Amino acid sequence: MKQHNLRWLATFVAGALVLAGCAQIPTSGDVVSQDISVPEIAPINLTATGPAYDASPEQVVEGFIAAQAAGLGDDRSVARDFLTPSAANKWQADLQTTVFTGDLLVERADPNAQVQTPDPVGPDDTHAGDPTGATSATNSDETNGQAQPSGESAAPGSDTEQVESTAPGNPSKPSDSGDPSDPGNSTDPVAPPDPNRITVAGTFGVSATVTQTGVYTEALPGAQAKVNFDLVRNAQGQWRIETVADGNYMSATHFLAQFRATSLYFLSADAKFLVPEVRWYWRNRAETLAVNGLLAGPSEWLRDSLVTDIPSGTRLMYDSVSVDDVGTAHVNLSPELLSATGQHRENLTSQIHATLLKVPGVRTVDIQVNAVEFAQTPNEDLIKDPIVASAPMVLQDGTLSNLVGRTIEPIADFGSLAGLDVTGLALDDSQGFGVMRLGTSKIVALPGPTGHPQGPGTESVTDPDANSEQGSDPESGAQPDGAGDPATGATTESEAATELPDSTDPAGPPVTPPGTLPGDPAAKATVLMKDSHLVAPSIDRFGWIWSGKTPSPGFLRTALRDGTQVEVAAPWLAERTIVAVRISHDGSRAAIISADGDQTQIEVAASIRDPSNLPLSLGTPITVGSALVGATLMQWTDEATLAVIAHSATSDVDTLFTVTVGGRSEMISNVEGATSMGAGRGLRSLYIGTQAGEILSRTSTGASWAVVLEDAFYPTFPG
């Protein structure tokens, strides 16, 4: 299927808009403030032609798949013309979208099958045009057709399968045993093939699948699918598809032209943050589909960590959100909305506003209840995608400093770390408390300016076993680092502070900051976790420090600065090697890189807490960034995006990727020697620490890296 016409049209329209904008640049007059938002190019509506007269079985299948990208507004009526009437009535096209990449291979399942040329008949059941039902593109601002059905869906039918090579001994292979009783050597006459029936197989690479509720799942590298289509001749002698799996198939180019990522905003469990869930909706009805998705609530994997203040049963009147010429989205909801009271009304208003204002073209939101204005202002105290810090903390010559541009400013709140085996850092949101990993066996509070431990109420006493690796025994169920509350796993007694030793490992950690000054013999700091092979720490907004032993015993370890410890159940991590743990700034989600043998995966799970925000468990995860291989470093760069150092399936070069939770992975640029990474909000605030002691940031073009500081390590932002 050719797509160059569509690409040419999109390029032409984009170029015309740019040139038109340039023609309006003023050359004189006072400097004034203006809205510089660029209007989105009108959605590209695809059109398709039906099956041509006397089209071959292969051409019918190719035309059917090509036509599926068109007609989202009319239930794909043209695509249904390639089906028999019975199949057309049964086909649930929107159940799932399979996004394919590369060339579509269409061939007969039995390459020896012969098709007889039918007797000439009139073209009663045909459409003139390209025998393959070629798709063309037009631009339109019209929003038409029906909304995609809402609700959870099943996967397409069994006609879709993974492509596998035929191995020796395949049961379907005829037997050559010579035994007349063997069915494979039956001498019964074989029925001749029916000239009016044939099976055609379509094989293609898969890049993603999208459910009818807009949930996007990226496919593994090299994933392929094989789909069988059974065709029959109709009364006019024309081939039509008789059996087809539910769901539709769309090229990646057509998918991105027709769908957009849309954020639905729900509330954190403590109703302090607006938290997005990314869905993919048809561009022509994104506003309506987004509100319907918001009313239905978060996906299953997030329902234990996010809530909504929109009352149950609330629905859209007339199933439509209209946007007028000035960009106001008019949302007319059912009377159930009025059951919300007080701050819940403010919160639900914030949810609807935040969701719709992320849709291009929407500038303001007007909420009505049964056509009567719902006069409620949003909750201005809700936090959405915060900027956690403007500059990273770095470690240079044993001193913790803020890196401002290319200048370092020592942080007075923290003491010297000279001579210590620091292998990781983490800061809380206040930036007044932090922890470090020493070697791979201890998570220790950063010392204050006098060398005393951070954390009120803890006593500084020397730990005689400072160099030992004492951890929990997952088989015995022993609590690590002292007895705890058997109901919650919380340890209420702080581990004794320990004198910070110099590194005695001649090999040293993977990265050892320079500096040979001995540590102050009197310097002591609180050891918050001690176990073998702890992953580098992350601190959530509630002050919980997250780490975990690797291989995982099926839980992560968390601690507060006063020494309270909790084991956070994550049975799906059992026996895996944990590479990285990062908690989102809203505290509702945990992103984890783990490895099972040679297979590395990135997963995001709900952080489930009790009413006091004590972490209890991680929910069932979703996999993101499936196209990446060998991920080693990860940070949240905004409310829904992870920056990941990994490589692709076709290259061993370490590369920076962005991974949208609920969306696609995108390659940004190569980066060599990365051993640590810190991120504020956005890729412009991303910093890389290298094994050579260089701190890198992205250049103004974003295509390469610049060294902003030497002999420094571990760029760190809160989180």
Salt bridges, closest charged atoms under 4 A:
ASP35 OD2 - ARG363 NH1 2.52
GLU40 OE1 - ARG260 NH2 2.38
GLU40 OE2 - ARG283 NH1 3.08
GLU58 OE2 - ARG108 NE 2.57
ASP75 OD1 - ARG80 NH2 3.18
ASP81 OD2 - HIS127 NE2 3.05
ASP94 OD1 - ARG76 NH1 2.53
ASP125 OD2 - ARG240 NE 3.82
GLU242 OE1 - ARG197 NH1 2.64
ASP270 OD1 - ARG541 NH2 2.81
GLU277 OE2 - ARG279 NE 2.99
GLU300 OE1 - ARG303 NH1 2.94
ASP309 OD2 - HIS344 ND1 3.05
ASP319 OD2 - ARG285 NH2 3.76
ASP324 OD2 - HIS330 NE2 3.02
GLU336 OE1 - ARG315 NH1 3.69
ASP366 OD2 - HIS330 ND1 3.01
ASP463 OD2 - LYS530 NZ 3.18
ASP481 OD2 - ARG557 NH2 2.54
GLU495 OE2 - LYS530 NZ 3.44
ASP531 OD2 - ARG557 NH1 3.10
ASP540 OD2 - ARG609 NH2 2.86
ASP586 OD2 - ARG589 NH2 2.48
GLU603 OE1 - ARG576 NH1 2.51
GLU639 OE2 - LYS358 NZ 3.61
GLU666 OE2 - ARG664 NH1 3.99
